[in-house]
């Protein structure tokens, strides 16, 4: 499999075949409870990222499928719950502490210094944003810009929402509340700056993890099968978080 094909499969979640498309929509039509209705959400998301249905093969080769009817039930439910939670995996602090024990400062050898610095800086911006508890922040590194925009919209922390709040405060500006309004406006403008940074650099961070995943596999067993690349790609996000927390905070 070519590198371009692997990278493309990581960037977009889309239908790999007409058979897969029919399966997703059949499961959506048969939905009878909240968990099963997640199939409808996934079907729409995959459809949005599938440019041309006519060019889809009737059936895709198994090695190129990333999500299909044959995947184990536990894996499928984990994927559905991950999507249902907005792509943020909830982690228990005791699990993180246990995993960090005796680790010391963790460095990802396959990343050069420039890439490490960019990843560390990005995680610092996530922390400064206050958008979520940092113990559950690492999956954000794997997201696309589109994923983050949708999540920010749900949190009412998207660009338009923040800009609207700033304009509202400026319109309501009164002398009696000048100091309070000015302070809140400055706070929102700083948040806007952080959110813009997170969005503008989202693809760069994702590309770093993709490059690093490919480099690690090339230096290892050479297994470029899509499922393995995806596994390493997601693992590197967690390792990046460990590198940030052990490097910045020393624990």
C-alpha positions in Angstrom: 0.0 0.0 0.0 1.3 3.4 -0.9 2.0 6.1 1.8 -0.5 8.4 0.1 -3.2 5.8 0.5 -2.4 5.3 4.1 -2.4 9.1 4.9 -5.7 9.5 3.0 -7.4 6.8 5.0 -6.3 8.5 8.2 -7.5 11.9 7.2 -11.0 10.9 6.1 -13.5 8.5 7.5 -15.4 7.4 4.4 -17.2 4.4 2.9 -14.8 1.9 1.4 -17.4 0.1 -0.7 -21.1 0.1 -1.7 -21.6 -3.0 0.5 -20.4 -1.1 3.5 -22.6 1.9 2.7 -25.7 -0.3 2.4 -24.8 -2.0 5.7 -24.5 1.3 7.6 -27.8 2.6 6.3 -29.5 -0.8 7.0 -28.3 -0.6 10.6 -29.5 3.0 10.8 -33.0 2.0 9.5 -33.2 -0.8 12.0 -32.2 1.4 15.0 -34.4 0.7 18.0 -32.5 2.4 20.9 -30.0 5.2 21.5 -26.9 3.1 21.0 -28.0 1.7 17.7 -29.0 5.1 16.5 -25.3 6.0 16.5 -25.2 4.1 13.2 -27.2 6.9 11.6 -24.7 9.5 12.8 -21.8 7.4 11.5 -23.6 6.8 8.2 -24.0 10.6 7.7 -20.4 11.3 8.7 -19.0 8.7 6.3 -21.3 10.0 3.5 -20.1 13.6 4.0 -16.5 12.4 3.4 -17.3 10.1 0.5 -16.9 12.3 -2.7 -18.3 9.9 -5.3 -20.5 6.9 -4.5 -20.5 5.8 -8.1 -16.8 5.1 -8.1 -17.0 2.9 -5.0 -16.2 -0.8 -5.5 -19.0 -3.3 -4.8 -16.8 -4.8 -2.1 -13.5 -3.6 -0.7 -10.5 -5.7 0.0 -10.5 -6.6 3.7 -7.0 -5.1 4.3 -8.3 -1.7 3.3 -11.3 -1.6 5.5 -11.1 0.4 8.7 -14.6 -0.1 10.1 -16.7 -3.0 8.8 -19.4 -5.5 9.8 -16.7 -8.1 10.7 -15.1 -6.1 13.5 -15.5 -7.4 17.0 -18.5 -6.3 19.0 -16.3 -4.8 21.7 -14.3 -2.8 19.3 -17.4 -1.6 17.5 -19.0 -0.5 20.8 -15.8 1.3 21.8 -15.8 3.1 18.5 -19.5 4.1 18.9 -19.0 5.4 22.4 -15.9 7.3 21.3 -18.0 9.1 18.7 -20.9 9.6 21.1 -18.6 11.3 23.6 -17.4 13.8 20.9 -14.2 11.9 20.4 -12.9 12.5 23.9 -12.0 9.4 25.8 -12.6 9.7 29.5 -9.6 8.6 31.6 -9.4 8.0 35.3 -6.6 9.8 37.0 -5.5 6.7 38.9 -5.0 4.9 35.5 -2.8 7.7 34.2 -0.8 7.9 37.4 -0.3 4.1 37.3 0.9 4.2 33.7 3.3 7.1 34.4 4.9 5.3 37.3 8.7 4.7 36.8 8.4 6.2 33.3 10.5 9.4 33.9 10.6 11.9 31.1 9.2 10.3 28.0 10.5 11.3 24.5 9.2 10.0 21.2 12.4 9.1 19.4 10.8 9.1 15.9 10.0 12.8 16.2 12.6 15.4 15.5 13.1 18.3 17.9 11.0 20.7 15.8 8.0 18.3 15.8 8.3 17.6 19.5 8.2 21.4 20.2 5.1 21.9 18.0 3.3 19.0 19.7 4.2 20.2 23.2 3.2 23.8 22.4 -0.2 22.6 21.0 -0.9 20.7 24.2 0.0 23.8 26.2 -2.5 25.7 24.2 -5.2 23.1 24.9 -4.4 23.5 28.6 -4.6 27.3 28.4 -8.0 27.0 26.6 -9.6 25.4 29.6 -11.8 23.4 27.2 -11.5 20.1 29.0 -9.6 18.2 31.7 -6.1 17.5 30.4 -6.3 13.9 31.5 -8.7 13.4 28.6 -7.0 15.7 26.1 -4.8 13.5 24.0 -7.4 12.2 21.5 -7.8 15.8 20.3 -4.3 15.4 18.7 -5.8 12.8 16.3 -8.8 14.9 15.3 -9.2 16.7 11.9 -9.9 20.4 11.9 -13.5 19.6 11.0 -13.8 17.3 14.1 -12.5 20.1 16.3 -14.8 22.7 14.7 -17.9 20.6 15.4 -16.8 19.9 19.0 -16.1 23.6 19.7 -19.5 24.5 18.3 -21.1 22.0 20.7 -19.1 23.6 23.5 -20.2 27.1 22.4 -16.5 27.9 22.0 -16.4 28.2 18.3 -15.0 31.4 16.6 -18.4 32.8 15.8 -19.8 32.3 19.3 -16.8 34.0 21.0 -16.9 36.9 18.5 -20.6 37.3 19.1 -20.0 37.5 22.9 -17.3 40.1 22.4 -19.6 42.2 20.2 -22.4 41.9 22.7 -20.2 43.2 25.5 -18.9 46.1 23.4 -22.5 47.1 22.5 -23.5 47.0 26.2 -20.5 48.9 27.3 -21.4 51.4 30.0 -19.3 53.7 32.1 -20.5 52.2 35.4 -19.3 48.8 34.3 -16.3 49.9 32.3 -13.7 47.9 34.2 -15.8 44.7 34.4 -16.6 44.8 30.7 -13.1 45.6 29.6 -11.7 42.7 31.7 -14.3 40.2 30.2 -13.6 41.5 26.7 -9.9 41.0 27.1 -10.5 37.5 28.5 -12.7 36.6 25.5 -10.2 38.0 23.0 -7.4 35.9 24.6 -9.7 32.8 24.3 -10.3 33.7 20.7 -6.6 33.9 20.0 -6.1 30.4 21.6 -9.0 28.8 19.7 -7.7 30.3 16.4 -4.3 28.8 17.2 -5.8 25.4 17.9 -7.8 25.4 14.7 -5.0 26.8 12.4 -2.5 24.3 13.6 -4.7 21.3 13.9 -3.7 19.7 10.5 0.0 20.4 11.2 -0.2 18.4 14.5 -2.1 15.6 12.8 0.4 15.4 10.0 3.2 15.2 12.6 1.6 12.1 14.1 1.0 10.5 10.7 4.6 11.0 9.7 5.8 9.7 13.0 3.5 6.6 12.8 4.8 5.8 9.4 8.4 6.3 10.5 7.9 4.0 13.6 6.4 1.2 11.4 9.1 1.5 8.8 11.7 1.1 11.6 9.7 -1.8 13.1 7.8 -4.6 11.5 6.9 -2.7 8.4 3.2 -3.6 8.7 1.6 -0.8 6.6 -1.9 -2.4 6.8 -4.4 0.4 7.5 -5.6 -0.9 10.8 -2.1 -1.2 12.2 -1.2 2.4 11.0 -4.4 3.7 12.7 -3.4 1.9 15.9 0.1 3.4 16.0 -1.3 6.8 15.0 -3.7 6.8 18.0 -1.1 5.4 20.4 1.3 8.3 19.4 -1.3 10.8 20.6 -1.2 9.2 24.0 2.6 9.1 24.0 2.7 12.8 23.0 0.5 13.6 26.1 2.9 11.6 28.2 5.9 13.5 26.7 4.2 16.8 27.5 3.2 16.0 31.1 6.5 14.3 32.0 8.6 17.0 30.2 6.7 20.1 31.4 5.5 18.9 34.9 8.0 16.2 35.6 5.4 13.6 36.8 
